[in-house]
């Protein structure tokens, strides 16, 4: 016959080993985050202040040819993506072909 203390130990061992399994099962199946809204000058005062434009070919001074979001140090999107996150505009995706005055060439 089992003593109350051995039954209690068995229960605690079962609960202790089940906890991590339950936690792992509760994790999201996909690490993909939902896409962020596209940045517009109307949606962000920062975008207006930094003269953000979705089309770098239409950007005014101090823009230089060849500068666009996809080759900026702040752009966090993957190569080939049309839009991606930018460190300067948290909560928004920027156009990879866009530009703003916060541009800094990737090292």
N, C-alpha and C positions, 0 to 999 in steps of 0.2 A: 504494500500500500504506500502511496506517495504521501510524504509529509507536506503540510501547507507551505513550508519554506521552499521545498524543491519545486512545487507547482508554480509558485510565484516566480522563482528563478527561470523556469522554462518559459513562462509567459513574457517576462521581461526580455529574455533572449530573442524570442520570436518577434516582439514589437521592435526591438533594437535593430534586427536584421531586415525587417520589412520597411522601416522608415526610408532608407536610401532608395529602395526599389520603387516605392510610391513616389518619391521625389523625382527620380529619373523618368518615370512614366508620365509625370505631369509636365515635363519640359515640352516646348513646342516642337513639332515634327520638322519644321523648316526654319532655317536661320535667315531666310529672306525677309527683309523688312518691307512693309508696305511702301509703295512709291510716295515720295513727298510731292506736294503741290509745286507746280512750276513757278519760278520767281517772275514777278512782274514789278515794274516801277510803281504801279499803283498799290501793290500789296505791301511794299516795304520802303519806309523812308530811307533806310540804309542804301537800298538799290538806287534810289533817286540821287542821294548824296554822292554815290560812287559812279554815277552815270552809266549804270548797267544797261546793256542793250543785248537783245537776243541774237543779233547779227553783227559780228565784229566788223564786217566789211562796211557797215554804216556808222561805225563809232567815230566820234570826233576826237580832237586832240585831247590828251597826249597819246592816243592809240597809234601804234606802228604796225605796218603790215606783218603778218605772221603771228601776231599776238591773238590768242583766243583762250577761252576757259580750259579747253582740253590740254593745253601745255602750260598752264599756270600752276604754281606751287600750292595754291589753296584748293584746287579742284580735286575732289576725292572720288569721282566717278571712274569706272573701268574704261579702258581703251575700247573704242568702238561704240560706246553708249551715246545716244543722242542727248540725254540729260543725266546729271549726277549731282550729288551733294557738293557744297562748297563751304569751307571753314568760315568765310566772311558772311554767309547768309544761312545761319542755322535754321532748320525747319523748312527749307526750300531746296528744290533741285534747280540747277542752272543749265542753260543750253550749252553744250560742249563747244558750239560755234559762236558763243556769246563773248562779251568782253565787259570789263569794268575798270575803273581807275585804280582799283586795288591789285591789278595784275602784277605778278612777279614770276619771272621765268623759272621753270623747274631747274634744279641743279643738275 
